[in-house]
């Protein structure tokens, strides 16, 4: 079992003060290995007094996800399987003024806390949402190409994906209707309701595992992802899209 990251177990102690605080919501399914790497960087809040709570919304893990989350001081809750449902369930359990949705295999890089604090301290952002620069934990040319294209897509089209994180005030999230119970495309569905003009890239980076790209190919995986996105935008039933996505 992993030892508790410094600071995470003290969430309940560091929730005083006037500054708005965030809840971090992480959907999981057999994500023990990912959580061992992604939870420690959240200890940055111990210096910034930023996080109200960390919610791990689990879809039925059979590995050590529960033990690792609880050892880190996170609040573990059970949810129906499906990322959209899990994210929505986690948001309902969260107590922060702002919600930061993260994937379990996304690791926030140094400086993330200051970037978040700067964003939430600006009252003009109460009806906006922030996301991180995207990066992969792979230095190969194919990975760098994906990083560049992903960040370009987010800036130009206003379509950051869930592995870039999403920071939104609780009030705005509720006004938007929150995450819908979608097993796929739940992130695109929400950011399209937010709108390109209300999305901002934060001055920090989130590094995501490149394992899926290494397995499927640095060309094939992005092409498949974009093809699935096109099918979804055209109104093709999600079950058919999922058969392609998970092939």
SENUDREN-931285 format. One record per residue: residue number from 1; residue in one letter; x, y, z of N, C-alpha, C in turn. Coordinates in Angstrom, 3 decimals, padded with zeros to 6 digits, m for minus. Example, Ala and Ser with C-alpha at 12.3 -4.5 7.8 and 13.67 -1.06 7.14 Angstrom:
2
- 1; A; 013.190; m005.690; 007.800; 012.300; m004.500; 007.800; 013.200; m003.300; 007.800
- 2; S; 012.850; m002.250; 007.080; 013.670; m001.060; 007.140; 012.900; 000.030; 007.870
//
This chain:
247
- 1; X; 000.841; m001.198; 000.000; 000.000; 000.000; 000.000; 000.868; 001.237; 000.000
- 2; X; 000.502; 002.237; m000.781; 001.312; 003.446; m000.876; 001.165; 004.265; 000.394
- 3; X; 002.226; 004.947; 000.798; 002.153; 005.812; 001.962; 001.421; 007.085; 001.605
- 4; X; 000.842; 007.754; 002.579; 000.040; 008.942; 002.333; 000.921; 010.086; 001.879
- 5; X; 000.572; 010.767; 000.754; 001.316; 011.932; 000.324; 001.230; 013.025; 001.379
- 6; X; 002.327; 013.748; 001.603; 002.342; 014.795; 002.611; 001.275; 015.826; 002.291
- 7; X; 000.435; 016.125; 003.271; m000.555; 017.190; 003.093; m001.942; 016.701; 002.791
- 8; X; m002.106; 015.645; 002.021; m003.447; 015.234; 001.625; m004.279; 014.800; 002.817
- 9; X; m003.689; 014.185; 003.796; m004.447; 013.732; 004.946; m004.926; 014.883; 005.810
- 10; X; m004.433; 016.096; 005.541; m004.794; 017.259; 006.349; m005.840; 018.133; 005.692
- 11; X; m006.588; 017.595; 004.731; m007.597; 018.382; 004.028; m008.546; 019.066; 004.991
- 12; X; m009.038; 018.323; 005.977; m010.039; 018.872; 006.883; m009.475; 019.994; 007.747
- 13; X; m008.158; 019.989; 007.953; m007.534; 021.000; 008.797; m007.342; 022.309; 008.054
- 14; X; m007.166; 022.221; 006.732; m006.805; 023.403; 005.967; m007.994; 023.995; 005.203
- 15; X; m009.170; 023.972; 005.779; m010.325; 024.488; 005.059; m010.883; 025.759; 005.682
- 16; X; m010.027; 026.471; 006.430; m010.461; 027.733; 007.006; m009.982; 028.878; 006.131
- 17; X; m010.506; 030.092; 006.402; m010.072; 031.253; 005.647; m011.104; 031.695; 004.651
- 18; X; m010.901; 032.919; 004.122; m011.917; 033.536; 003.279; m011.767; 033.184; 001.807
- 19; X; m010.579; 032.748; 001.383; m010.374; 032.498; m000.036; m011.183; 031.296; m000.502
- 20; X; m011.723; 031.399; m001.711; m012.467; 030.282; m002.291; m011.568; 029.063; m002.382
- 21; X; m012.149; 027.900; m002.208; m011.395; 026.654; m002.251; m011.998; 025.718; m003.299
- 22; X; m011.192; 024.766; m003.708; m011.613; 023.858; m004.764; m011.825; 022.448; m004.225
- 23; X; m012.707; 021.731; m004.890; m012.834; 020.291; m004.699; m012.278; 019.629; m005.949
- 24; X; m011.434; 018.631; m005.758; m010.902; 017.878; m006.887; m011.688; 016.578; m007.004
- 25; X; m012.238; 016.330; m008.182; m013.060; 015.148; m008.422; m012.350; 014.248; m009.429
- 26; X; m012.102; 012.999; m009.028; m011.368; 012.049; m009.860; m012.204; 010.785; m010.048
- 27; X; m012.626; 010.484; m011.265; m013.333; 009.223; m011.504; m012.322; 008.089; m011.640
- 28; X; m012.635; 006.935; m011.058; m011.686; 005.824; m011.092; m012.372; 004.503; m011.409
- 29; X; m011.594; 003.611; m011.978; m011.982; 002.209; m012.158; m010.690; 001.407; m012.266
- 30; X; m010.354; 000.713; m011.189; m009.087; m000.027; m011.118; m007.912; 000.881; m011.481
- 31; X; m007.829; 001.987; m010.760; m006.839; 003.023; m011.070; m005.740; 003.112; m010.018
- 32; X; m005.468; 002.027; m009.315; m004.487; 002.067; m008.236; m003.129; 002.570; m008.709
- 33; X; m002.639; 002.012; m009.800; m001.311; 002.397; m010.296; m001.270; 003.872; m010.665
- 34; X; m002.348; 004.368; m011.280; m002.391; 005.776; m011.678; m002.446; 006.689; m010.466
- 35; X; m003.241; 006.337; m009.466; m003.378; 007.182; m008.278; m002.074; 007.292; m007.497
- 36; X; m001.285; 006.243; m007.521; 000.001; 006.306; m006.820; 000.870; 007.430; m007.364
- 37; X; 000.696; 007.753; m008.645; 001.506; 008.808; m009.271; 000.806; 010.155; m009.259
- 38; X; m000.520; 010.172; m009.356; m001.230; 011.435; m009.529; m001.626; 012.119; m008.228
- 39; X; m001.792; 011.377; m007.143; m002.200; 012.010; m005.888; m001.099; 012.830; m005.210
- 40; X; 000.170; 012.383; m005.190; 001.196; 013.163; m004.494; 001.314; 014.621; m004.924
- 41; X; 001.247; 014.986; m006.222; 001.379; 016.399; m006.576; 000.289; 017.286; m005.989
- 42; X; m000.827; 016.696; m005.564; m001.895; 017.507; m004.979; m001.499; 018.062; m003.620
- 43; X; m000.414; 017.567; m003.053; 000.051; 018.057; m001.758; 000.506; 019.505; m001.833
- 44; X; 000.608; 020.060; m003.039; 000.980; 021.472; m003.175; m000.009; 022.369; m002.442
- 45; X; m001.234; 021.897; m002.269; m002.230; 022.717; m001.602; m001.867; 022.984; m000.149
- 46; X; m001.004; 022.154; 000.464; m000.629; 022.354; 001.852; 000.046; 023.703; 002.043
- 47; X; 000.718; 024.184; 000.987; 001.354; 025.494; 001.036; 000.365; 026.584; 000.658
- 48; X; m000.476; 026.313; m000.323; m001.377; 027.338; m000.849; m002.720; 027.396; m000.141
- 49; X; m003.032; 026.431; 000.724; m004.316; 026.386; 001.403; m005.449; 026.519; 000.382
- 50; X; m005.476; 025.602; m000.566; m006.327; 025.750; m001.738; m007.447; 024.729; m001.826
- 51; X; m007.180; 023.493; m001.426; m008.133; 022.412; m001.648; m009.050; 022.211; m000.448
- 52; X; m010.339; 022.124; m000.719; m011.310; 021.806; 000.333; m011.392; 020.293; 000.541
- 53; X; m011.488; 019.549; m000.548; m011.524; 018.103; m000.443; m011.149; 017.470; m001.778
- 54; X; m010.774; 016.199; m001.698; m010.465; 015.406; m002.887; m011.452; 014.246; m002.917
- 55; X; m012.239; 014.163; m003.983; m013.267; 013.141; m004.111; m012.834; 012.127; m005.164
- 56; X; m012.763; 010.873; m004.766; m012.508; 009.778; m005.701; m013.838; 009.063; m005.923
- 57; X; m014.415; 009.222; m007.106; m015.707; 008.624; m007.446; m015.458; 007.348; m008.230
- 58; X; m015.655; 006.235; m007.577; m015.240; 004.945; m008.132; m016.396; 004.175; m008.760
- 59; X; m016.101; 003.528; m009.885; m017.119; 002.795; m010.619; m017.100; 001.301; m010.398
- 60; X; m016.481; 000.841; m009.288; m016.482; m000.593; m008.995; m015.118; m001.243; m009.095
- 61; X; m014.092; m000.602; m008.575; m012.725; m001.132; m008.656; m012.566; m002.401; m007.826
- 62; X; m011.715; m003.286; m008.319; m011.399; m004.513; m007.588; m009.922; m004.553; m007.193
- 63; X; m009.191; m003.481; m007.464; m007.774; m003.420; m007.092; m007.627; m002.598; m005.809
- 64; X; m006.496; m001.946; m005.612; m006.227; m001.203; m004.378; m006.634; 000.265; m004.452
- 65; X; m007.498; 000.615; m005.393; m007.906; 002.011; m005.540; m008.436; 002.579; m004.229
- 66; X; m009.331; 001.862; m003.560; m009.912; 002.331; m002.299; m008.828; 002.572; m001.254
- 67; X; m007.936; 001.610; m001.059; m006.898; 001.736; m000.031; m005.984; 002.926; m000.304
- 68; X; m005.600; 003.113; m001.561; m004.693; 004.205; m001.906; m005.370; 005.557; m001.723
- 69; X; m006.634; 005.651; m002.157; m007.367; 006.914; m002.013; m007.529; 007.284; m000.545
- 70; X; m007.928; 006.333; 000.281; m008.159; 006.625; 001.692; m006.855; 006.905; 002.425
- 71; X; m005.784; 006.203; 002.063; m004.490; 006.467; 002.690; m004.017; 007.881; 002.382
- 72; X; m004.429; 008.420; 001.232; m004.026; 009.767; 000.837; m004.922; 010.838; 001.437
- 73; X; m005.980; 010.429; 002.161; m006.872; 011.404; 002.770; m008.000; 011.840; 001.864
- 74; X; m008.178; 011.153; 000.722; m009.272; 011.491; m000.186; m010.571; 010.878; 000.311
- 75; X; m011.671; 011.446; m000.126; m012.997; 010.926; 000.207; m013.418; 009.979; m000.904
- 76; X; m013.557; 008.704; m000.597; m013.883; 007.674; m001.580; m015.382; 007.433; m001.580
- 77; X; m015.997; 007.527; m002.755; m017.430; 007.263; m002.855; m017.692; 006.286; m003.997
- 78; X; m018.725; 005.484; m003.837; m019.127; 004.550; m004.877; m020.124; 005.224; m005.807
- 79; X; m019.995; 004.924; m007.095; m020.905; 005.481; m008.094; m021.189; 004.410; m009.137
- 80; X; m022.236; 004.604; m009.893; m022.491; 003.707; m011.008; m021.363; 003.853; m012.024
- 81; X; m021.011; 002.748; m012.673; m019.923; 002.759; m013.636; m020.270; 003.631; m014.832
- 82; X; m019.313; 004.426; m015.275; m019.504; 005.344; m016.402; m018.951; 006.697; m016.013
- 83; X; m018.021; 007.235; m016.790; m017.298; 008.424; m016.364; m018.224; 009.620; m016.134
- 84; X; m019.229; 009.810; m016.998; m020.140; 010.923; m016.801; m020.895; 010.817; m015.491
- 85; X; m021.403; 009.627; m015.190; m022.128; 009.396; m013.939; m021.197; 009.575; m012.744
- 86; X; m019.999; 009.038; m012.833; m019.053; 009.143; m011.726; m018.663; 010.595; m011.459
- 87; X; m018.419; 011.359; m012.506; m018.064; 012.766; m012.331; m019.211; 013.547; m011.702
- 88; X; m020.427; 013.276; m012.156; m021.595; 013.963; m011.605; m021.800; 013.598; m010.147
- 89; X; m021.610; 012.316; m009.806; m021.750; 011.872; m008.418; m020.695; 012.515; m007.538
- 90; X; m019.474; 012.583; m008.033; m018.404; 013.225; m007.279; m018.660; 014.700; m007.052
- 91; X; m019.188; 015.372; m008.069; m019.488; 016.805; m007.945; m020.558; 017.049; m006.883
- 92; X; m021.534; 016.149; m006.790; m022.582; 016.299; m005.785; m022.037; 016.149; m004.374
- 93; X; m021.015; 015.324; m004.223; m020.436; 015.090; m002.901; m019.418; 016.163; m002.518
- 94; X; m018.930; 016.915; m003.485; m017.875; 017.905; m003.235; m018.407; 019.094; m002.431
- 95; X; m017.511; 019.719; m001.672; m017.905; 020.842; m000.812; m017.233; 022.158; m001.191
- 96; X; m016.375; 022.140; m002.183; m015.645; 023.349; m002.540; m016.480; 024.358; m003.313
- 97; X; m015.975; 025.598; m003.367; m016.629; 026.651; m004.141; m016.391; 026.446; m005.637
- 98; X; m015.284; 025.790; m005.953; m014.919; 025.491; m007.332; m014.678; 023.986; m007.458
- 99; X; m014.885; 023.478; m008.656; m014.690; 022.059; m008.927; m013.582; 021.889; m009.955
- 100; X; m012.634; 021.011; m009.645; m011.569; 020.674; m010.588; m011.678; 019.186; m010.899
- 101; X; m012.065; 018.878; m012.132; m012.241; 017.497; m012.558; m010.946; 017.006; m013.209
- 102; X; m010.444; 015.881; m012.739; m009.183; 015.325; m013.238; m009.337; 013.847; m013.539
- 103; X; m008.583; 013.350; m014.513; m008.496; 011.920; m014.745; m007.468; 011.328; m013.786
- 104; X; m007.641; 010.069; m013.453; m006.757; 009.431; m012.481; m005.317; 009.355; m012.965
- 105; X; m005.102; 009.268; m014.283; m003.739; 009.140; m014.809; m003.154; 010.472; m015.259
- 106; X; m003.748; 011.567; m014.807; m003.250; 012.904; m015.127; m002.495; 013.462; m013.929
- 107; X; m001.259; 013.869; m014.149; m000.401; 014.358; m013.074; m000.174; 015.859; m013.251
- 108; X; m000.595; 016.633; m012.270; m000.408; 018.082; m012.325; 001.047; 018.427; m012.046
- 109; X; 001.570; 019.361; m012.831; 002.984; 019.747; m012.732; 003.166; 020.929; m011.791
- 110; X; 004.400; 021.136; m011.307; 004.665; 022.243; m010.388; 004.114; 023.566; m010.928
- 111; X; 003.512; 024.324; m010.035; 002.911; 025.600; m010.410; 001.424; 025.519; m010.655
- 112; X; 000.857; 024.302; m010.650; m000.567; 024.168; m010.939; m001.429; 024.905; m009.913
- 113; X; m001.018; 024.823; m008.648; m001.824; 025.451; m007.601; m001.894; 026.955; m007.746
- 114; X; m000.761; 027.570; m008.091; m000.756; 029.025; m008.261; m001.613; 029.426; m009.458
- 115; X; m001.544; 028.639; m010.529; m002.365; 028.943; m011.709; m003.851; 028.849; m011.381
- 116; X; m004.224; 027.842; m010.610; m005.624; 027.686; m010.203; m006.038; 028.836; m009.296
- 117; X; m005.195; 029.172; m008.338; m005.522; 030.259; m007.416; m005.709; 031.571; m008.163
- 118; X; m004.843; 031.854; m009.126; m004.978; 033.080; m009.909; m006.296; 033.101; m010.672
- 119; X; m006.692; 031.955; m011.207; m007.925; 031.885; m011.996; m009.155; 032.108; m011.116
- 120; X; m009.223; 031.425; m009.979; m010.429; 031.513; m009.161; m010.514; 032.826; m008.380
- 121; X; m009.393; 033.526; m008.243; m009.419; 034.808; m007.527; m009.966; 035.942; m008.395
- 122; X; m010.091; 035.708; m009.695; m010.634; 036.702; m010.618; m012.142; 036.486; m010.739
- 123; X; m012.936; 037.402; m010.236; m014.388; 037.239; m010.234; m014.973; 037.180; m011.643
- 124; X; m014.238; 037.656; m012.642; m014.726; 037.573; m014.017; m014.772; 036.130; m014.512
- 125; X; m014.093; 035.235; m013.792; m014.055; 033.833; m014.217; m015.150; 032.977; m013.590
- 126; X; m016.057; 033.597; m012.844; m017.120; 032.832; m012.211; m018.022; 032.147; m013.232
- 127; X; m018.077; 032.684; m014.438; m018.874; 032.076; m015.501; m017.975; 031.628; m016.657
- 128; X; m016.759; 031.237; m016.290; m015.799; 030.704; m017.267; m015.262; 029.384; m016.723
- 129; X; m014.447; 028.717; m017.506; m013.824; 027.472; m017.067; m012.372; 027.455; m017.530
- 130; X; m011.525; 026.822; m016.752; m010.115; 026.733; m017.094; m009.697; 025.290; m017.338
- 131; X; m008.622; 025.124; m018.089; m008.063; 023.797; m018.354; m006.555; 023.934; m018.476
- 132; X; m005.827; 022.833; m018.319; m004.373; 022.847; m018.326; m003.807; 022.583; m019.719
- 133; X; m002.556; 023.020; m019.904; m001.825; 022.612; m021.103; m001.654; 021.101; m021.067
- 134; X; m001.790; 020.484; m022.211; m001.717; 019.023; m022.311; m000.303; 018.573; m022.623
- 135; X; 000.120; 017.503; m021.957; 001.408; 016.889; m022.261; 001.310; 015.396; m021.992
- 136; X; 002.163; 014.627; m022.641; 002.247; 013.185; m022.445; 003.580; 012.827; m021.799
- 137; X; 003.601; 011.728; m021.068; 004.836; 011.308; m020.414; 005.686; 010.485; m021.370
- 138; X; 005.923; 011.042; m022.542; 006.700; 010.371; m023.579; 007.380; 011.456; m024.399
- 139; X; 008.661; 011.287; m024.676; 009.414; 012.327; m025.380; 009.541; 012.086; m026.876
- 140; X; 008.932; 011.021; m027.380; 009.067; 010.714; m028.795; 008.337; 011.733; m029.668
- 141; X; 008.729; 011.782; m030.932; 008.161; 012.742; m031.868; 006.643; 012.601; m031.961
- 142; X; 006.154; 011.367; m031.982; 004.716; 011.154; m032.073; 003.977; 011.762; m030.902
- 143; X; 004.539; 011.655; m029.709; 003.919; 012.234; m028.521; 003.930; 013.754; m028.591
- 144; X; 005.046; 014.329; m029.042; 005.126; 015.790; m029.149; 004.131; 016.316; m030.179
- 145; X; 003.933; 015.561; m031.250; 002.950; 015.959; m032.268; 001.538; 015.973; m031.682
- 146; X; 001.216; 014.942; m030.905; m000.107; 014.879; m030.291; m000.308; 016.027; m029.315
- 147; X; 000.718; 016.342; m028.535; 000.627; 017.451; m027.601; 000.325; 018.755; m028.323
- 148; X; 001.054; 019.020; m029.383; 000.875; 020.267; m030.121; m000.532; 020.355; m030.715
- 149; X; m000.980; 019.275; m031.328; m002.300; 019.273; m031.953; m003.409; 019.385; m030.912
- 150; X; m003.234; 018.726; m029.768; m004.250; 018.779; m028.717; m004.398; 020.187; m028.169
- 151; X; m003.291; 020.850; m027.886; m003.357; 022.210; m027.354; m003.875; 023.195; m028.400
- 152; X; m003.539; 022.940; m029.674; m004.063; 023.790; m030.744; m005.576; 023.622; m030.851
- 153; X; m006.057; 022.378; m030.811; m007.497; 022.120; m030.877; m008.233; 022.812; m029.735
- 154; X; m007.646; 022.740; m028.532; m008.290; 023.353; m027.378; m008.400; 024.863; m027.549
- 155; X; m007.328; 025.480; m028.051; m007.332; 026.934; m028.210; m008.236; 027.393; m029.350
- 156; X; m008.129; 026.745; m030.492; m008.843; 027.207; m031.681; m010.310; 026.791; m031.674
- 157; X; m010.564; 025.545; m031.324; m011.932; 025.026; m031.384; m012.655; 025.075; m030.042
- 158; X; m011.915; 025.349; m028.972; m012.559; 025.342; m027.662; m012.994; 023.951; m027.260
- 159; X; m012.131; 022.943; m027.510; m012.461; 021.551; m027.211; m011.349; 020.873; m026.410
- 160; X; m011.095; 021.336; m025.182; m010.171; 020.568; m024.335; m010.854; 019.283; m023.899
- 161; X; m010.083; 018.207; m023.799; m010.626; 016.932; m023.348; m010.421; 016.780; m021.845
- 162; X; m010.995; 015.717; m021.284; m010.940; 015.519; m019.850; m009.548; 015.348; m019.290
- 163; X; m008.595; 014.858; m020.106; m007.236; 014.692; m019.595; m006.466; 016.005; m019.520
- 164; X; m007.135; 017.117; m019.828; m006.561; 018.441; m019.586; m007.139; 019.068; m018.326
- 165; X; m008.004; 018.327; m017.642; m008.657; 018.852; m016.459; m009.713; 019.883; m016.826
- 166; X; m010.584; 020.184; m015.897; m011.584; 021.225; m016.105; m011.880; 021.873; m014.767
- 167; X; m011.669; 023.184; m014.690; m011.886; 023.967; m013.473; m013.071; 024.894; m013.685
- 168; X; m014.095; 024.757; m012.853; m015.320; 025.537; m013.038; m015.946; 025.819; m011.677
- 169; X; m016.528; 026.996; m011.522; m017.178; 027.318; m010.256; m018.402; 026.426; m010.069
- 170; X; m018.725; 026.147; m008.822; m019.854; 025.270; m008.527; m021.158; 025.850; m009.098
- 171; X; m021.339; 027.166; m008.946; m022.562; 027.780; m009.437; m022.706; 027.672; m010.947
- 172; X; m021.616; 027.904; m011.670; m021.661; 027.828; m013.131; m021.881; 026.391; m013.583
- 173; X; m021.240; 025.459; m012.884; m021.409; 024.041; m013.199; m022.883; 023.643; m013.082
- 174; X; m023.524; 024.080; m012.021; m024.934; 023.738; m011.834; m025.812; 024.430; m012.873
- 175; X; m025.460; 025.660; m013.197; m026.218; 026.382; m014.218; m026.145; 025.660; m015.567
- 176; X; m025.005; 025.072; m015.856; m024.815; 024.347; m017.113; m025.536; 023.000; m017.126
- 177; X; m025.932; 022.529; m015.961; m026.581; 021.231; m015.880; m025.640; 020.100; m015.538
- 178; X; m024.367; 020.420; m015.313; m023.392; 019.429; m014.896; m023.094; 018.376; m015.952
- 179; X; m022.365; 017.359; m015.530; m022.050; 016.252; m016.427; m023.289; 015.408; m016.662
- 180; X; m023.492; 015.023; m017.892; m024.590; 014.134; m018.219; m024.121; 012.681; m018.106
- 181; X; m025.039; 011.746; m017.902; m024.662; 010.343; m017.673; m024.210; 009.636; m018.942
- 182; X; m023.087; 010.101; m019.482; m022.541; 009.544; m020.716; m021.302; 008.718; m020.385
- 183; X; m021.180; 007.563; m020.999; m020.010; 006.710; m020.784; m018.812; 007.171; m021.604
- 184; X; m019.066; 008.044; m022.570; m018.024; 008.552; m023.467; m018.470; 009.922; m023.952
- 185; X; m017.540; 010.791; m024.252; m017.817; 012.135; m024.748; m018.448; 013.045; m023.685
- 186; X; m018.396; 012.631; m022.426; m018.961; 013.469; m021.371; m018.211; 014.789; m021.247
- 187; X; m016.899; 014.772; m021.529; m016.110; 015.997; m021.445; m016.438; 016.950; m022.586
- 188; X; m016.524; 016.420; m023.798; m016.867; 017.254; m024.953; m018.271; 017.841; m024.800
- 189; X; m019.184; 017.031; m024.304; m020.559; 017.486; m024.107; m020.610; 018.699; m023.188
- 190; X; m019.841; 018.668; m022.091; m019.872; 019.778; m021.145; m019.154; 021.010; m021.682
- 191; X; m017.981; 020.849; m022.285; m017.249; 022.028; m022.749; m017.975; 022.718; m023.905
- 192; X; m018.748; 021.966; m024.677; m019.541; 022.604; m025.732; m020.640; 023.469; m025.135
- 193; X; m021.180; 023.060; m023.993; m022.173; 023.900; m023.318; m021.523; 025.122; m022.678
- 194; X; m020.274; 024.978; m022.251; m019.556; 026.131; m021.710; m019.307; 027.160; m022.797
- 195; X; m018.855; 026.708; m023.953; m018.620; 027.614; m025.078; m017.176; 028.049; m025.184
- 196; X; m016.705; 028.131; m026.398; m015.299; 028.459; m026.665; m014.869; 029.760; m026.010
- 197; X; m015.717; 030.774; m026.036; m015.350; 032.085; m025.510; m015.235; 032.136; m024.005
- 198; X; m015.678; 031.097; m023.312; m015.619; 031.085; m021.847; m014.642; 030.039; m021.323
- 199; X; m013.756; 029.561; m022.205; m012.737; 028.595; m021.817; m011.359; 029.242; m021.868
- 200; X; m010.551; 029.018; m020.852; m009.215; 029.607; m020.783; m008.180; 028.534; m020.448
- 201; X; m007.047; 028.594; m021.127; m005.947; 027.691; m020.791; m005.186; 028.251; m019.599
- 202; X; m005.037; 027.458; m018.557; m004.304; 027.871; m017.373; m002.798; 027.837; m017.635
- 203; X; m002.056; 028.592; m016.855; m000.608; 028.657; m017.030; 000.077; 027.552; m016.235
- 204; X; m000.304; 026.330; m016.547; 000.280; 025.152; m015.904; 000.004; 023.960; m016.804
- 205; X; 000.732; 022.876; m016.561; 000.659; 021.708; m017.429; 000.164; 020.489; m016.665
- 206; X; m000.634; 019.682; m017.350; m001.074; 018.394; m016.817; m000.508; 017.302; m017.721
- 207; X; 000.245; 016.391; m017.144; 000.875; 015.311; m017.910; 000.035; 014.043; m017.769
- 208; X; m000.333; 013.477; m018.901; m001.159; 012.271; m018.931; m000.350; 011.086; m019.456
- 209; X; m000.685; 009.917; m018.991; m000.002; 008.704; m019.438; m000.178; 008.503; m020.937
- 210; X; 000.915; 008.140; m021.603; 000.875; 007.875; m023.047; 000.699; 006.391; m023.343
- 211; X; 000.342; 005.599; m022.325; 000.260; 004.145; m022.498; m000.693; 003.752; m023.620
- 212; X; m001.832; 004.408; m023.700; m002.808; 004.053; m024.739; m002.280; 004.367; m026.131
- 213; X; m001.530; 005.460; m026.238; m000.960; 005.823; m027.534; 000.155; 004.860; m027.920
- 214; X; 000.951; 004.455; m026.934; 002.010; 003.490; m027.225; 001.418; 002.146; m027.651
- 215; X; 000.297; 001.805; m027.066; m000.348; 000.520; m027.386; m001.039; 000.560; m028.749
- 216; X; m001.774; 001.639; m029.023; m002.578; 001.725; m030.246; m001.853; 002.389; m031.406
- 217; X; m000.797; 003.135; m031.100; m000.056; 003.836; m032.144; m000.265; 005.339; m032.070
- 218; X; 000.810; 006.090; m032.277; 000.748; 007.550; m032.175; 000.027; 008.191; m033.362
- 219; X; m000.258; 007.405; m034.386; m001.099; 007.894; m035.482; m002.522; 007.350; m035.357
- 220; X; m002.638; 006.043; m035.114; m003.955; 005.410; m035.133; m004.851; 005.913; m034.010
- 221; X; m004.320; 006.028; m032.801; m005.158; 006.441; m031.669; m005.767; 007.828; m031.871
- 222; X; m004.986; 008.853; m032.240; m005.598; 010.170; m032.458; m006.623; 010.166; m033.600
- 223; X; m006.321; 009.415; m034.677; m007.273; 009.348; m035.794; m008.580; 008.713; m035.329
- 224; X; m008.477; 007.647; m034.553; m009.681; 006.994; m034.027; m010.459; 007.947; m033.119
- 225; X; m009.736; 008.671; m032.253; m010.400; 009.615; m031.354; m011.181; 010.672; m032.130
- 226; X; m010.538; 011.242; m033.160; m011.201; 012.294; m033.924; m012.365; 011.740; m034.739
- 227; X; m012.232; 010.516; m035.219; m013.328; 009.892; m035.952; m014.525; 009.678; m035.023
- 228; X; m014.262; 009.242; m033.800; m015.343; 009.069; m032.831; m015.996; 010.398; m032.485
- 229; X; m015.186; 011.439; m032.356; m015.740; 012.765; m032.089; m016.656; 013.210; m033.227
- 230; X; m016.215; 012.993; m034.460; m017.030; 013.364; m035.620; m018.351; 012.601; m035.617
- 231; X; m018.296; 011.301; m035.331; m019.520; 010.499; m035.287; m020.475; 011.024; m034.217
- 232; X; m019.922; 011.394; m033.077; m020.771; 011.910; m031.988; m021.414; 013.230; m032.377
- 233; X; m020.639; 014.104; m033.014; m021.188; 015.390; m033.450; m022.268; 015.208; m034.517
- 234; X; m022.165; 014.113; m035.261; m023.163; 013.823; m036.299; m024.396; 013.119; m035.735
- 235; X; m024.365; 012.828; m034.434; m025.525; 012.232; m033.802; m025.591; 010.714; m033.858
- 236; X; m024.469; 010.053; m034.152; m024.448; 008.591; m034.175; m024.619; 008.077; m032.744
- 237; X; m025.422; 007.033; m032.529; m025.631; 006.492; m031.172; m024.319; 006.183; m030.465
- 238; X; m024.265; 006.512; m029.190; m023.035; 006.386; m028.422; m022.559; 004.937; m028.328
- 239; X; m023.470; 003.983; m028.270; m023.071; 002.578; m028.178; m022.257; 002.154; m029.396
- 240; X; m022.636; 002.649; m030.571; m021.887; 002.324; m031.786; m020.509; 002.971; m031.755
- 241; X; m020.450; 004.194; m031.259; m019.167; 004.896; m031.170; m018.242; 004.184; m030.193
- 242; X; m018.786; 003.714; m029.091; m017.972; 003.039; m028.074; m017.349; 001.759; m028.624
- 243; X; m018.025; 001.067; m029.510; m017.454; m000.143; m030.086; m016.205; 000.190; m030.910
- 244; X; m016.217; 001.342; m031.556; m015.047; 001.787; m032.319; m013.946; 002.278; m031.389
- 245; X; m014.339; 003.068; m030.391; m013.378; 003.695; m029.481; m012.587; 002.638; m028.695
- 246; X; m013.278; 001.605; m028.216; m012.629; 000.598; m027.365; m012.146; m000.616; m028.157
- 247; X; m012.197; m000.565; m029.481; m011.744; m001.689; m030.289; m010.261; m001.925; m030.074
//
